[in-house]
Amino acid sequence: MNLSAEVYKHKLTVEKYCKEFGISDQVMVILAIMQVESGGKGGDVMQASESLGLPVNTLDTEASIKQGVKYFASLLKSMKAAGVDLNTAIQSYNYGGGFIDYVAKHGKKYTLELATAFAKEKSGGKKVTYTNAVAKDGWRYDRRRSGYLPPILRDRGHLQPLNCVVRT
């Protein structure tokens, strides 16, 4: 995935918090999540306010990165406990920790089909217009992006290697 210069400028802060929360090996994953969440623009670059129960875009940049990394670290812990794959934890950044339990009960491995089924279930099947590169048909299930993982990974379902290129 290509990382914008706006995202890449936050690398040192991401490294600091990844080290603090014991996930130094996940820096590029966090940067890729930031690319999808905000493109590194605005204050709440990790879109992490909601993980604290706050209104959208409440956190400033530093607090957003700290909370985003902390939240992802908690997802990794849940991922390990449930025996699911890393792709499930990445998708859970957008879906919430309930997706980890869902995948654990349905084969323990992320698939786009599971992500879509979860989104459909949680939204009650309600579709909304969504014009984004991840929305092939111009819609998504309400409040869920089942195509969240593919933009982060070069090839669906494959995290190794996570090839990120900085765009300037």
N, C-alpha and C positions, 0 to 999 in steps of 0.2 A: 504494500500500500504506500502511496505517496503521503508524506507528512509535509504540511505546509510550513513555511517559515514561522508563521504565527504560533503553531503548535511547538515546533522545535525550540523556540525561544524559552519554553517552560521546562526544558529537559533537566536543568540543574535542580529546580524545585521538585520535580517529580523524583529525581534520584534521591534527594534528601528525605522525602517522605517514604519512599520505597524502603530505604535503609531503616528509617525509624520503625516502620511496621513489619520489618523482616521479610520483605519481598523484593529485594534488590534485583532478582532475576526477571522481574516483570516490568521493567521500565519501558521497554518498547511496546508492550501490550497496553500499558496505561496511556502512553502517547497516542497509540492507535485509537483507543477508546475516546480520547480527547478530540482526535480528528473527526470522528463520527459525531460526537456530541455537540461540538461548537466550532470546530475548525480553529480552535485556539483564540477565538474572538469573544469579546464581552468579558464580564467579570466572573461569572460562574462557569468557567471553562470546562469543568467536569460535569456540569449540570447536576451537582451533588446536593443542592438544597433540599430536594424532595426526600432524599435518604435520611434526613434529619426531621422530616415532617414539616419543613418550612415551605413557604410559597416559592414558586419557581424563581430562579435568578436572584435569590436573597444573599448568597455568599459572595465575598470578594474573591479575587483570583487565588491568593495564597490559601485562604480558608477552603475554597472549592477543591484545590488540588489535595490538600491535607485530608479533607473528608472523602474525596473520591478514592484516594489510595487506601485510606482506612477501611472504607466500605468494600473495596475490591479484596483487600486482605481478609476480611471477614467472609467473603464469598469463597475465597480459596480454602479457608479452614472448613467451611461447610461442604465444599466440593470433596475434599479429602475424606471427611467423615462419612459422606454418602457414597463414596466410591465412584463418582462420575468423572467425566473428562474435563479438561481445561476449557474447551469450547463451551461447555454448559455454563461454567462460571462467567465467561465473557458475555454470553447472551443474558445471563442473570443480572449483569450490571444494568441492563435496560428493563428487564422483566421483574426483577426482585428475586429474593431468595427462594420463593415458592417454586420457581422453575427448577431448582436443583432437586427438590423433593419429587417433582413431577417426572423428571428424567430418571431419577433413581428407581421409580416404580415402572418405568417403561423402557428398560433395556440398558440404562446407565451410560448411554452415549448420545451426544448431541446429534440431531438430524434437523434439517430444515422442516421436515414434516412434523416432528414433535413440537418445534417452536411454533409452527403455524397452528397446530391443534390446540396448544396451550393458549395462544392468543385468542383463538376463536372461542374457546371455553370461557376465558376470563372476561371477554368483551360481550358475551351473550350472542356472539355472531354478528354484532353490529360493525359495519364497514364504514370507513370515512375516506374522503378524498385525501390522497397523500402523494404529492409530486416531489419525488426524491429519487436518487439513483437506485436506492434499494427497493423501490416500489415499481416492479416491472409493469404492472397493470394500472398504475395510478391510484391505488387504494391500499389500505391496510386495515387490520382490525383495530377498533377504537382503543387508543392509548397503548398499543403494542406494536412494535416493529419486529415482525418475525424474520425479516431480512437483515437484522442488525449485525449478525456475525459476518456475513460475506464481505462487506466493505473492509472489515478489519483484517481479514485473511485474504491472501492472494488467491487461494483456491478453497472453495467450500469444504469444511471439514478437516483441513490440514493446517496445523499451526507451525509445523517445523519445515523450513525456517520462516519466521515472520520477517519478510523483506520489506523494510521501510526505506523510502528514498525521500530526502528533504527537497522540497521545491522552494525556490527563491523567487 
